[in-house]
């Protein structure tokens, strides 16, 4: 492309490069194909651009163009508003940041949609515990600022101290809960795991800074998750009855899933997932309309779930038919 011939061309080229990545003055000199003698000129350009607010300097001594908000068109605003509503559904308690995000997006919707969205926002304002639910806020701040978050993690089995380096925050599409993917530096191994935000207590941000590894890709990490949990890939084979064929074909079964309708009207589904635990409640929700062919571990879990449910209703129905109210 050749080196810029004038200062005006050079500044435009600098801004163009800094809009895509972070560079030092020396990096820019090389990228602009300028001689080393022009390094001081590039440094002066960067100083002028920094003073005018066009660029900013990082702690590492590199330069970048600040991210500036861009207005959304109505369809984009609605798409982002709908995504933000996922937070509304998963959060049992009021969170000021959820509400302000919804309000900012609502302002960009056309009038008819805006009126209805305002009613939904007002309903969220009535959620309990205003100002006390800060879990998502602190986790987001830790992730965005690159800081370690300290907390007590209340798993179903025990309470454990945790100092979490957050790589990513994701809302589980299956249960609409927010999760943090990251490394607990108090745990040996240094492997990232998935942690539910609602199980975190006594959260504080430490002064310690942290970095996300360059080779971490959130979608690759979650590539075999049914919802949010990952692990060794397991092949699952399911056999759905003809009565639910249309519902099965409408269901998003994940990347690589196979769904074939057989001549009998049954639908055979084959999935590859990172563990079967999250599949259990979903499969139980289909009642007797699905049979698990494999793996055996999942087949047993579904059979046991149906057995417990059948026994529960058998006792209650027998009591009701005998004129008694079942004890609860």
Order of alpha helices (4+ residues) and beta strands (2+ residues): alpha-alpha-alpha-beta-beta-alpha-alpha-alpha-alpha-beta-beta-beta-beta-beta-alpha-beta-alpha-beta-beta-alpha-beta-alpha
